[in-house]
Amino acid sequence: MDDDLPPDLARLRTLETWAAHYLTRIRTRIAAVERQQARPPQAPAPTAAPPSRPATGPGPARPPDWGLAEAGIGVPATEIHRGDCWASGKKLLPVSAERARAELAGGARACDACRPDRVLNRP
């Protein structure tokens, strides 16, 4: 006999009832997954347009496309970053793509992490 089962009949019957119940749940879930996999994938339902203003207030501000981190404490030289760059620091001055290109041409460094020069210097 296995050592991990109780020795008395009452607890063995309880375990048998629980196991039968759990086996029924498992078989029900298997059948549901099989039905789901048998169906062809459906296109997502069209969603309604979002309300013009959310009820809870404005969401987080969208980062700028490009940013300028001016030289100062912790920043040895002016750097150009993508707006969502993790290495841009806390203060990033939003700039247009044209200004970012002009800053790069004028000697500003391109961030080594996000490499905005690779995108901005394309024709």
PEQUI-V866845 format. One line per field, one symbol per residue. ss: DSSP state (H for helix, E for strand, C for the rest). psi: psi as a letter, one per 40 degrees, with the letter a starting at -180 (. if undefined). burial: # if it has 24 or more other ideal C-beta (glycine too) atoms within 12 Angstrom, else .. Layout:
ss: ???
psi: ???
burial: ???
This chain:
ss: CCCCCCCCHHHHHHHHHHHHHHHHHHHHHHHHHHHHHHCCCCCCCCCCCCCCCCCCCCCCCCCCCEEEECCECCECCCEEEECCCCCCCCCCEEECHHHHHHHHHCCCEECCCCCHHHHHCCC
psi: iieeiididdddddddddddddddddddddddddddddiihiiiihiiiiidhideiiaiihiidiihhiiahehdihihiideheeeadhhhhiidddddddddeeiihhedegdddddei.
burial: ................................................................#####........######.#..#...##.#.#..#..##...####..#.##..#...
